[in-house]
Amino acid sequence: MESYEGTNAIERAWREGLKPDPLLTVSEWADRYRVLSQRASSEPGRWRTERTPYLREIMDRLSPSSATTPRAAAFANLALAPRR
């Protein structure tokens, strides 16, 4: 098999893509990855759930690992359905 320049980097990237995403709650994900822009926020920079502690439970209930079933979307669909 012939080797090409960059083969190792491509193989490494491919293997990284096979790793499952880490199991994070929505609030953990936001603290790690979410960044607020200067145009959209009075406090630009990294998101900190500690600044809005009342959102933590709501965010975490929407996490894939949560045992809670989100019912708001189903209710909204019923409320917006045309009546006969």
FIKOLZA-1660 file (N, C-alpha, C; in steps of 0.1 Angstrom, whole numbers, plus 5000, padded with zeros to 4 digits):
% residues 84
   i   px   py   pz ch aa at
   1 5008 4988 5000  A  M  N
   1 5000 5000 5000  A  M CA
   1 5009 5012 5000  A  M  C
   2 5006 5022 4991  A  E  N
   2 5014 5034 4990  A  E CA
   2 5010 5044 5001  A  E  C
   3 5020 5051 5006  A  S  N
   3 5017 5061 5017  A  S CA
   3 5018 5075 5011  A  S  C
   4 5008 5083 5015  A  Y  N
   4 5008 5097 5010  A  Y CA
   4 5010 5106 5021  A  Y  C
   5 5015 5118 5017  A  E  N
   5 5017 5129 5028  A  E CA
   5 5004 5132 5034  A  E  C
   6 5003 5132 5047  A  G  N
   6 4991 5136 5054  A  G CA
   6 4982 5124 5057  A  G  C
   7 4986 5112 5053  A  T  N
   7 4979 5100 5056  A  T CA
   7 4976 5098 5071  A  T  C
   8 4987 5100 5079  A  N  N
   8 4985 5098 5094  A  N CA
   8 4976 5108 5100  A  N  C
   9 4976 5121 5095  A  A  N
   9 4967 5131 5100  A  A CA
   9 4952 5128 5096  A  A  C
  10 4950 5123 5084  A  I  N
  10 4937 5119 5080  A  I CA
  10 4932 5107 5088  A  I  C
  11 4940 5097 5091  A  E  N
  11 4936 5086 5098  A  E CA
  11 4933 5090 5113  A  E  C
  12 4941 5098 5119  A  R  N
  12 4939 5103 5132  A  R CA
  12 4926 5111 5133  A  R  C
  13 4923 5119 5124  A  A  N
  13 4910 5127 5124  A  A CA
  13 4899 5117 5122  A  A  C
  14 4900 5107 5114  A  W  N
  14 4889 5098 5112  A  W CA
  14 4886 5090 5125  A  W  C
  15 4897 5086 5132  A  R  N
  15 4895 5079 5144  A  R CA
  15 4889 5088 5155  A  R  C
  16 4893 5101 5155  A  E  N
  16 4887 5110 5165  A  E CA
  16 4872 5111 5162  A  E  C
  17 4868 5111 5149  A  G  N
  17 4854 5112 5146  A  G CA
  17 4846 5100 5150  A  G  C
  18 4852 5089 5152  A  L  N
  18 4845 5077 5157  A  L CA
  18 4842 5077 5172  A  L  C
  19 4849 5085 5179  A  K  N
  19 4847 5086 5194  A  K CA
  19 4833 5091 5197  A  K  C
  20 4826 5085 5206  A  P  N
  20 4813 5091 5210  A  P CA
  20 4814 5104 5217  A  P  C
  21 4804 5113 5215  A  D  N
  21 4804 5125 5222  A  D CA
  21 4804 5123 5237  A  D  C
  22 4810 5132 5245  A  P  N
  22 4809 5130 5259  A  P CA
  22 4795 5132 5264  A  P  C
  23 4791 5124 5275  A  L  N
  23 4778 5126 5281  A  L CA
  23 4778 5138 5290  A  L  C
  24 4772 5149 5284  A  L  N
  24 4771 5162 5292  A  L CA
  24 4757 5166 5293  A  L  C
  25 4754 5172 5304  A  T  N
  25 4740 5178 5305  A  T CA
  25 4741 5191 5297  A  T  C
  26 4729 5196 5294  A  V  N
  26 4729 5209 5286  A  V CA
  26 4736 5220 5293  A  V  C
  27 4735 5221 5306  A  S  N
  27 4742 5232 5313  A  S CA
  27 4757 5230 5313  A  S  C
  28 4762 5217 5314  A  E  N
  28 4776 5214 5313  A  E CA
  28 4781 5217 5299  A  E  C
  29 4773 5214 5289  A  W  N
  29 4777 5217 5275  A  W CA
  29 4778 5232 5273  A  W  C
  30 4768 5239 5278  A  A  N
  30 4768 5254 5276  A  A CA
  30 4780 5260 5283  A  A  C
  31 4783 5256 5295  A  D  N
  31 4795 5261 5303  A  D CA
  31 4808 5258 5295  A  D  C
  32 4809 5247 5288  A  R  N
  32 4821 5243 5281  A  R CA
  32 4822 5250 5267  A  R  C
  33 4811 5251 5260  A  Y  N
  33 4812 5255 5246  A  Y CA
  33 4805 5268 5242  A  Y  C
  34 4795 5272 5249  A  R  N
  34 4787 5284 5245  A  R CA
  34 4795 5297 5247  A  R  C
  35 4795 5305 5237  A  V  N
  35 4801 5318 5238  A  V CA
  35 4791 5329 5233  A  V  C
  36 4789 5339 5241  A  L  N
  36 4780 5350 5238  A  L CA
  36 4787 5361 5231  A  L  C
  37 4781 5366 5220  A  S  N
  37 4787 5376 5212  A  S CA
  37 4785 5390 5218  A  S  C
  38 4794 5399 5214  A  Q  N
  38 4792 5413 5219  A  Q CA
  38 4780 5419 5214  A  Q  C
  39 4775 5416 5202  A  R  N
  39 4763 5422 5196  A  R CA
  39 4750 5416 5203  A  R  C
  40 4750 5404 5208  A  A  N
  40 4738 5397 5213  A  A CA
  40 4738 5397 5228  A  A  C
  41 4748 5402 5235  A  S  N
  41 4748 5400 5249  A  S CA
  41 4754 5413 5256  A  S  C
  42 4748 5416 5268  A  S  N
  42 4754 5426 5276  A  S CA
  42 4766 5421 5283  A  S  C
  43 4768 5408 5284  A  E  N
  43 4779 5402 5290  A  E CA
  43 4786 5392 5280  A  E  C
  44 4793 5397 5270  A  P  N
  44 4799 5389 5261  A  P CA
  44 4810 5380 5267  A  P  C
  45 4812 5369 5260  A  G  N
  45 4822 5359 5264  A  G CA
  45 4816 5346 5267  A  G  C
  46 4823 5338 5275  A  R  N
  46 4819 5324 5278  A  R CA
  46 4806 5325 5286  A  R  C
  47 4797 5315 5283  A  W  N
  47 4785 5314 5290  A  W CA
  47 4788 5308 5304  A  W  C
  48 4781 5313 5314  A  R  N
  48 4783 5307 5328  A  R CA
  48 4769 5305 5334  A  R  C
  49 4766 5293 5336  A  T  N
  49 4753 5289 5341  A  T CA
  49 4751 5295 5355  A  T  C
  50 4762 5297 5362  A  E  N
  50 4762 5302 5376  A  E CA
  50 4755 5316 5376  A  E  C
  51 4756 5323 5365  A  R  N
  51 4750 5337 5364  A  R CA
  51 4735 5336 5363  A  R  C
  52 4730 5324 5358  A  T  N
  52 4715 5322 5357  A  T CA
  52 4712 5309 5363  A  T  C
  53 4713 5308 5376  A  P  N
  53 4711 5294 5383  A  P CA
  53 4697 5289 5381  A  P  C
  54 4687 5298 5379  A  Y  N
  54 4673 5294 5377  A  Y CA
  54 4671 5286 5364  A  Y  C
  55 4681 5287 5355  A  L  N
  55 4680 5280 5342  A  L CA
  55 4686 5266 5343  A  L  C
  56 4694 5263 5353  A  R  N
  56 4702 5250 5353  A  R CA
  56 4692 5238 5353  A  R  C
  57 4682 5238 5361  A  E  N
  57 4673 5227 5361  A  E CA
  57 4665 5225 5348  A  E  C
  58 4661 5236 5342  A  I  N
  58 4654 5236 5330  A  I CA
  58 4663 5230 5319  A  I  C
  59 4675 5235 5318  A  M  N
  59 4685 5231 5308  A  M CA
  59 4688 5216 5310  A  M  C
  60 4690 5212 5322  A  D  N
  60 4694 5198 5325  A  D CA
  60 4682 5188 5323  A  D  C
  61 4670 5193 5325  A  R  N
  61 4658 5184 5322  A  R CA
  61 4657 5181 5307  A  R  C
  62 4663 5190 5298  A  L  N
  62 4663 5188 5284  A  L CA
  62 4674 5180 5279  A  L  C
  63 4683 5175 5288  A  S  N
  63 4695 5168 5285  A  S CA
  63 4691 5154 5280  A  S  C
  64 4698 5147 5271  A  P  N
  64 4695 5134 5267  A  P CA
  64 4695 5124 5279  A  P  C
  65 4703 5126 5289  A  S  N
  65 4704 5117 5300  A  S CA
  65 4693 5119 5310  A  S  C
  66 4685 5129 5309  A  S  N
  66 4674 5132 5318  A  S CA
  66 4663 5122 5317  A  S  C
  67 4657 5118 5328  A  A  N
  67 4646 5108 5327  A  A CA
  67 4633 5116 5325  A  A  C
  68 4633 5129 5325  A  T  N
  68 4621 5137 5323  A  T CA
  68 4618 5137 5308  A  T  C
  69 4605 5136 5305  A  T  N
  69 4601 5137 5291  A  T CA
  69 4596 5151 5288  A  T  C
  70 4603 5158 5278  A  P  N
  70 4598 5171 5275  A  P CA
  70 4584 5171 5269  A  P  C
  71 4575 5178 5276  A  R  N
  71 4561 5178 5271  A  R CA
  71 4557 5191 5265  A  R  C
  72 4565 5201 5267  A  A  N
  72 4562 5214 5262  A  A CA
  72 4560 5214 5247  A  A  C
  73 4569 5207 5239  A  A  N
  73 4568 5207 5225  A  A CA
  73 4555 5200 5220  A  A  C
  74 4551 5189 5227  A  A  N
  74 4539 5182 5223  A  A CA
  74 4527 5190 5226  A  A  C
  75 4527 5197 5238  A  F  N
  75 4516 5206 5241  A  F CA
  75 4515 5217 5231  A  F  C
  76 4526 5223 5227  A  A  N
  76 4526 5234 5217  A  A CA
  76 4520 5229 5204  A  A  C
  77 4524 5217 5200  A  N  N
  77 4518 5212 5187  A  N CA
  77 4503 5210 5188  A  N  C
  78 4498 5205 5199  A  L  N
  78 4484 5204 5201  A  L CA
  78 4477 5217 5201  A  L  C
  79 4483 5227 5208  A  A  N
  79 4477 5240 5209  A  A CA
  79 4476 5247 5195  A  A  C
  80 4486 5245 5186  A  L  N
  80 4486 5251 5174  A  L CA
  80 4479 5243 5162  A  L  C
  81 4475 5231 5166  A  A  N
  81 4468 5223 5155  A  A CA
  81 4455 5229 5151  A  A  C
  82 4452 5229 5138  A  P  N
  82 4439 5234 5134  A  P CA
  82 4427 5227 5140  A  P  C
  83 4417 5234 5144  A  R  N
  83 4405 5227 5150  A  R CA
  83 4395 5224 5139  A  R  C
  84 4388 5213 5141  A  R  N
  84 4378 5209 5131  A  R CA
  84 4364 5212 5135  A  R  C
% end
